[in-house]
Amino acid sequence: IHEDYLLFIRSSDGLGLLFQSRGAYDQALDAFDMALEQLELTGELSPELSRYRSKEVALLYIKILRHKGRVYLDQGFLEEARSFYEKVRRFEDSKRSPVSFKRDVSLMADLATLAKLEYNYDTAAYYYRLALSSLEDYEDRAKTHIEFANYYQSLGEDSLAAMQMSAALTIDLERIQNNYTQLSERE
């Protein structure tokens, strides 16, 4: 029965994402609210599924809050977006939380985007660098370097943008070389 609750929460979140992708922001927020309400109710009915006790539920909780923040960000409502990102940050920084901000690269990227939209470029750069230092996956690091390059390009800092793009290309080249080496060793 616990899986049924989680399935409903994930489905409501997915419905919210669908509405968001179609620009139906009010419906998206309603779906995210429904998911959050069900998540709270699930934690009350089954304490082992509380967001403070279950890492899976905690990750679902922060994901839904980030999705709500992104809806507001997409509409240019920066204060509302910030309030949801701050909720996520407070939850992740809580000693009771099974998740940590130090590993939440998605939140770091959203905070960087928010700071950029608020013309707070030093803070945006800080969150981009923090996200990069937290990534271990080659593909994620390359994508983040590209986001960083786009960020610098939007500031007119073409040399810094080129450095970030070069870093992304270097990562991709290393992956190609490693894969080629492994392939030739198999033959």
C-alpha positions in Angstrom: 0.0 0.0 0.0 3.0 2.3 0.6 3.9 2.0 -3.0 0.4 3.1 -4.0 0.9 6.4 -2.1 4.3 7.0 -3.7 2.9 6.2 -7.1 0.1 8.7 -6.7 2.7 11.4 -5.5 5.0 10.7 -8.5 2.0 10.7 -10.9 0.8 14.1 -9.5 4.4 15.4 -9.9 4.6 14.1 -13.4 1.2 15.7 -14.3 2.5 19.0 -12.9 5.6 18.7 -15.2 3.3 18.0 -18.2 1.2 21.1 -17.4 4.4 23.1 -17.0 5.8 22.0 -20.3 2.6 23.2 -22.0 2.6 26.6 -20.2 -0.4 25.7 -18.0 1.3 27.1 -14.9 -1.8 27.2 -12.6 -2.6 23.6 -13.3 1.0 22.7 -12.8 1.0 24.3 -9.4 -2.2 22.6 -8.5 -0.7 19.2 -9.4 2.4 19.9 -7.4 0.3 21.0 -4.4 -1.7 17.8 -4.7 1.6 15.8 -4.6 2.9 17.7 -1.6 -0.4 17.3 0.3 -0.4 13.6 -0.4 3.3 13.4 0.6 2.5 15.0 4.0 -0.5 12.8 4.5 1.5 9.7 3.7 4.1 10.7 6.3 1.4 11.1 8.9 -0.2 7.7 8.1 3.0 5.8 7.8 5.8 7.5 9.8 8.5 5.4 8.0 7.5 7.3 4.9 8.1 10.7 6.5 10.4 12.9 4.5 12.7 13.0 7.6 12.9 9.2 7.8 12.9 8.0 4.2 15.6 9.2 1.8 13.3 8.2 -1.2 10.5 10.4 0.1 12.9 13.2 1.0 14.2 13.2 -2.6 10.7 13.3 -3.9 9.8 16.2 -1.6 12.7 18.4 -2.7 12.1 17.5 -6.3 8.5 18.7 -6.1 9.5 21.9 -4.3 12.1 22.5 -7.0 9.5 21.9 -9.7 7.3 24.5 -8.0 10.2 26.9 -7.9 10.9 26.3 -11.5 7.3 27.2 -12.5 7.7 30.5 -10.8 11.1 31.0 -12.3 9.7 30.3 -15.8 7.1 33.0 -15.3 9.6 35.5 -14.0 8.3 35.5 -10.4 11.7 35.5 -8.8 10.7 36.1 -5.2 8.3 33.2 -5.3 10.9 31.0 -6.9 13.4 31.9 -4.3 11.0 31.0 -1.5 10.7 27.5 -2.7 14.4 27.1 -3.3 15.0 28.4 0.3 12.6 25.7 1.6 14.6 23.1 -0.2 17.8 24.5 1.2 16.5 24.7 4.7 15.2 21.1 4.5 18.5 19.8 3.1 20.5 21.7 5.8 18.4 20.3 8.6 20.1 17.8 10.8 16.9 15.7 10.6 17.0 15.5 6.8 18.4 12.4 5.1 19.6 14.4 2.1 22.2 17.2 1.8 22.6 20.4 -0.1 26.2 19.5 -0.8 25.0 16.8 -3.3 22.0 18.7 -4.8 23.4 19.8 -8.1 20.0 20.5 -9.5 19.3 23.0 -6.7 22.7 24.6 -7.2 21.9 25.1 -10.9 18.5 26.6 -10.2 20.0 28.9 -7.6 22.6 30.0 -10.2 19.9 30.7 -12.8 17.9 32.6 -10.2 20.9 34.7 -9.2 21.7 35.4 -12.9 18.1 36.6 -13.5 18.5 38.9 -10.5 21.7 40.3 -12.0 23.7 38.9 -9.1 26.5 37.6 -11.2 29.0 36.8 -8.4 26.4 34.6 -6.7 25.5 32.9 -10.0 29.2 32.1 -10.6 29.5 30.8 -7.1 26.6 28.3 -7.5 27.9 27.2 -11.0 31.4 26.5 -9.5 29.8 24.7 -6.5 27.8 22.6 -8.9 30.9 21.7 -11.0 32.9 20.7 -7.9 30.1 18.4 -6.8 29.8 16.5 -10.1 31.5 13.2 -10.7 29.8 12.2 -13.9 31.6 13.3 -17.0 28.4 14.1 -19.0 27.0 16.2 -16.1 30.3 18.1 -15.7 30.4 18.8 -19.5 26.8 20.1 -19.5 27.5 22.3 -16.5 30.6 23.8 -18.2 28.4 24.5 -21.2 25.8 26.2 -18.9 28.7 28.2 -17.4 29.9 29.1 -20.9 26.4 30.4 -21.9 26.3 32.3 -18.6 29.6 34.1 -19.4 28.6 34.7 -23.0 25.4 36.4 -21.8 27.6 38.7 -19.8 29.7 39.5 -22.8 32.7 37.7 -21.3 33.7 35.8 -24.4 37.1 34.7 -23.2 35.6 33.2 -20.0 32.9 31.6 -22.1 35.5 30.1 -24.4 37.4 28.7 -21.4 34.3 27.0 -20.2 33.5 25.6 -23.6 37.0 24.3 -23.9 36.7 22.6 -20.5 33.5 20.9 -21.8 35.2 19.8 -25.0 38.2 18.5 -23.0 35.9 16.3 -20.9 34.2 14.9 -24.0 37.6 14.3 -25.7 38.8 12.4 -22.6 35.6 10.2 -22.7 36.2 9.5 -26.4 39.8 8.6 -25.8 38.9 6.3 -22.9 36.2 4.6 -24.8 38.5 4.2 -27.8 41.2 2.7 -25.7 38.8 0.3 -24.0 37.4 -0.7 -27.4 40.8 -1.4 -28.9 41.8 -3.5 -25.9 38.8 -5.7 -26.4 39.7 -6.3 -30.0 
